[in-house]
């Protein structure tokens, strides 16, 4: 005669095995959690020791605040914008009083290059009508050197930007100050990732 075990208690060692398997399963799931991505490289703080740097992440929404371009957010999404970092330097180096170093990461080299082209073709939206653009290359990166349109003020301060891409990354280096010159920006660019 067969006895039914439906109402009897499971053996003690079986309950212990179930508990051990459950704990082991919990432990193994935590090992599959990926580490956060490493920070994106920026212009080293040592490049401008007289200026104070402050770092922050850069979202797609924040990027769209750079210029009033219809569909800017859609473009960034189509180009696979993933993340960005920004280091803002403030103070007085003699030449520069404000420098912004950005590294932007896209899903592909085509997306990064498309962003750089947008800054070129819509430079008036970014820096005003009359801004001057020249081709620029540095350390395997290609893009543009932009001199912002003058405001015509008595105490006008030069504003310039280098925006270049290599692979899926964009280097953005903005500088302003009474002594800011393209040569000085290029020297900083040589130290920027």
RODO-2510 file (C-alpha; in nm, 4 decimals, decimal comma):
residues 193
     n   res          X          Y          Z
     1     x     0,0000     0,0000     0,0000
     2     x     0,1276     0,3409    -0,0987
     3     x     0,1213     0,6232     0,1464
     4     x     0,0527     0,9767     0,0383
     5     x     0,3177     1,2345     0,1397
     6     x     0,1004     1,5326     0,0550
     7     x     0,0260     1,6094     0,4188
     8     x     0,3586     1,5170     0,5720
     9     x     0,6416     1,7610     0,6444
    10     x     0,9392     1,7662     0,4030
    11     x     1,2585     1,6202     0,5411
    12     x     1,4689     1,8736     0,7298
    13     x     1,7693     1,8447     0,4976
    14     x     1,5500     1,9240     0,1947
    15     x     1,4364     2,2524     0,3526
    16     x     1,8002     2,3390     0,4243
    17     x     1,8982     2,2672     0,0604
    18     x     1,6192     2,4923    -0,0651
    19     x     1,7351     2,7722     0,1649
    20     x     2,0986     2,7343     0,0527
    21     x     1,9951     2,7363    -0,3158
    22     x     1,7845     3,0483    -0,2621
    23     x     2,0684     3,2340    -0,0861
    24     x     2,3155     3,1260    -0,3555
    25     x     2,0766     3,2484    -0,6235
    26     x     2,0501     3,5871    -0,4543
    27     x     2,4261     3,6149    -0,4352
    28     x     2,4780     3,5249    -0,7987
    29     x     2,2287     3,7817    -0,9221
    30     x     2,4247     4,0610    -0,7553
    31     x     2,7376     3,9553    -0,9424
    32     x     2,5591     4,0207    -1,2730
    33     x     2,4988     4,3871    -1,1891
    34     x     2,7326     4,5863    -1,4061
    35     x     2,9566     4,8555    -1,2648
    36     x     2,8742     5,2146    -1,3544
    37     x     3,0608     5,3447    -1,6592
    38     x     3,3912     5,5150    -1,5914
    39     x     3,3868     5,8946    -1,6009
    40     x     3,4521     6,0565    -1,9373
    41     x     3,7930     6,2268    -1,9609
    42     x     3,8087     6,6074    -1,9649
    43     x     4,0723     6,8796    -1,9896
    44     x     4,2958     6,8182    -1,6846
    45     x     4,2636     7,0659    -1,3987
    46     x     4,6433     7,1095    -1,4180
    47     x     4,6062     7,2661    -1,7653
    48     x     4,4638     7,5814    -1,6036
    49     x     4,6007     7,5871    -1,2470
    50     x     4,4886     7,9489    -1,1873
    51     x     4,1250     7,8619    -1,2593
    52     x     3,8867     7,6636    -1,0388
    53     x     3,7244     7,3593    -1,2069
    54     x     3,3758     7,2231    -1,1353
    55     x     3,2604     6,8970    -1,2974
    56     x     2,9100     6,7868    -1,3858
    57     x     2,7325     6,5340    -1,6100
    58     x     2,5698     6,6641    -1,9258
    59     x     2,2300     6,5316    -2,0316
    60     x     2,0756     6,5580    -2,3773
    61     x     1,8262     6,8112    -2,2404
    62     x     2,1083     7,0312    -2,1144
    63     x     2,2781     7,0136    -2,4555
    64     x     1,9633     7,1417    -2,6257
    65     x     1,9900     7,4610    -2,4168
    66     x     2,3029     7,5579    -2,6164
    67     x     2,1036     7,6710    -2,9200
    68     x     1,7381     7,7266    -3,0154
    69     x     1,7246     7,4603    -3,2873
    70     x     1,3892     7,2973    -3,3640
    71     x     1,4123     6,9208    -3,3202
    72     x     1,7520     6,9373    -3,1448
    73     x     1,6521     6,6677    -2,8935
    74     x     1,5288     6,4425    -3,1756
    75     x     1,8601     6,4859    -3,3586
    76     x     2,0552     6,3895    -3,0478
    77     x     1,8402     6,0789    -3,0022
    78     x     1,8811     5,9808    -3,3695
    79     x     2,2578     6,0239    -3,3427
    80     x     2,2672     5,7976    -3,0371
    81     x     2,3748     6,0525    -2,7757
    82     x     2,4634     5,8467    -2,4675
    83     x     2,6235     6,0721    -2,2114
    84     x     2,8468     6,3696    -2,1559
    85     x     3,0692     6,5300    -1,8958
    86     x     3,1570     6,8936    -1,8465
    87     x     3,4316     7,0721    -1,6525
    88     x     3,3852     7,4480    -1,6118
    89     x     3,6947     7,6510    -1,5187
    90     x     3,6504     7,9987    -1,3689
    91     x     3,9022     8,2541    -1,2523
    92     x     4,1756     8,4414    -1,4358
    93     x     4,4719     8,2832    -1,6093
    94     x     4,5803     8,6070    -1,7736
    95     x     4,4300     8,4924    -2,1053
    96     x     4,1165     8,3028    -2,0045
    97     x     3,8549     8,3788    -1,7404
    98     x     3,6162     8,0979    -1,8373
    99     x     3,6898     7,7668    -2,0085
   100     x     3,4437     7,4822    -2,0629
   101     x     3,5716     7,1353    -2,1468
   102     x     3,3154     6,8790    -2,2602
   103     x     3,3403     6,5209    -2,3729
   104     x     3,0273     6,3851    -2,5411
   105     x     2,9733     6,0177    -2,6205
   106     x     2,7538     5,8989    -2,9068
   107     x     2,6536     5,5516    -3,0220
   108     x     2,8724     5,5730    -3,3340
   109     x     3,1334     5,7799    -3,5150
   110     x     2,8617     5,8941    -3,7558
   111     x     2,6541     6,0321    -3,4670
   112     x     2,9506     6,2216    -3,3199
   113     x     3,0431     6,3665    -3,6612
   114     x     2,6795     6,4685    -3,7218
   115     x     2,6770     6,6663    -3,3976
   116     x     2,9985     6,8483    -3,4962
   117     x     2,8492     6,9302    -3,8382
   118     x     2,5359     7,0683    -3,6711
   119     x     2,7451     7,3127    -3,4672
   120     x     2,9150     7,4213    -3,7908
   121     x     2,6036     7,4577    -4,0057
   122     x     2,3977     7,6229    -3,7300
   123     x     2,6796     7,8304    -3,5806
   124     x     2,4622     8,1442    -3,5829
   125     x     2,2166     7,9674    -3,3509
   126     x     2,4993     7,8770    -3,1141
   127     x     2,7116     8,1950    -3,1246
   128     x     2,5312     8,4621    -3,3232
   129     x     2,5227     8,5816    -3,6795
   130     x     2,8675     8,6776    -3,8042
   131     x     3,0530     8,4001    -3,6187
   132     x     3,3545     8,2735    -3,8123
   133     x     3,4256     7,9038    -3,8694
   134     x     3,7515     7,7418    -3,9833
   135     x     3,8390     7,3733    -4,0273
   136     x     4,0505     7,2362    -3,7435
   137     x     4,2283     6,9105    -3,6653
   138     x     4,4116     6,8037    -3,3507
   139     x     4,5443     6,4680    -3,2322
   140     x     4,3456     6,2640    -3,4865
   141     x     4,0254     6,4632    -3,4289
   142     x     3,8625     6,6788    -3,6921
   143     x     3,6105     6,9580    -3,6707
   144     x     3,6015     7,3340    -3,6436
   145     x     3,7417     7,6381    -3,4672
   146     x     3,4695     7,8976    -3,4151
   147     x     3,5157     8,2619    -3,3261
   148     x     3,1883     8,3940    -3,1884
   149     x     3,0395     8,7011    -3,3497
   150     x     3,1547     9,0208    -3,1824
   151     x     2,8950     9,2029    -2,9794
   152     x     3,0339     9,5481    -3,0578
   153     x     3,0719     9,6299    -2,6887
   154     x     3,3466     9,8623    -2,5636
   155     x     3,4768     9,5937    -2,3249
   156     x     3,4275     9,3058    -2,5645
   157     x     3,5791     8,9743    -2,4632
   158     x     3,6786     8,7253    -2,7347
   159     x     3,4799     8,3996    -2,7316
   160     x     3,5955     8,0916    -2,9197
   161     x     3,5179     7,7242    -2,9424
   162     x     3,6857     7,4126    -3,0766
   163     x     3,4470     7,1263    -3,1531
   164     x     3,5929     6,8064    -3,2986
   165     x     3,5175     6,4364    -3,3163
   166     x     3,7157     6,1151    -3,3325
   167     x     3,5314     5,7850    -3,3249
   168     x     3,2165     5,8074    -3,1153
   169     x     3,3394     6,0971    -2,8990
   170     x     3,3190     6,4718    -2,9365
   171     x     3,5641     6,7156    -2,7795
   172     x     3,4143     7,0588    -2,7073
   173     x     3,6438     7,3285    -2,5727
   174     x     3,5068     7,6787    -2,5147
   175     x     3,7205     7,9685    -2,3976
   176     x     3,6706     8,3351    -2,3247
   177     x     3,8814     8,6063    -2,1683
   178     x     4,0446     8,9391    -2,2497
   179     x     4,3606     8,7657    -2,3766
   180     x     4,1924     8,4651    -2,5371
   181     x     4,3386     8,3843    -2,8776
   182     x     4,3052     8,0882    -3,1159
   183     x     4,6653     7,9830    -3,0421
   184     x     4,5872     7,9637    -2,6688
   185     x     4,2752     7,7578    -2,7302
   186     x     4,4706     7,5228    -2,9585
   187     x     4,7335     7,4780    -2,6849
   188     x     4,4599     7,3758    -2,4397
   189     x     4,3031     7,1529    -2,7042
   190     x     4,6293     6,9603    -2,7317
   191     x     4,5837     6,8647    -2,3639
   192     x     4,2123     6,7836    -2,3926
   193     x     4,0968     6,4256    -2,4551
***
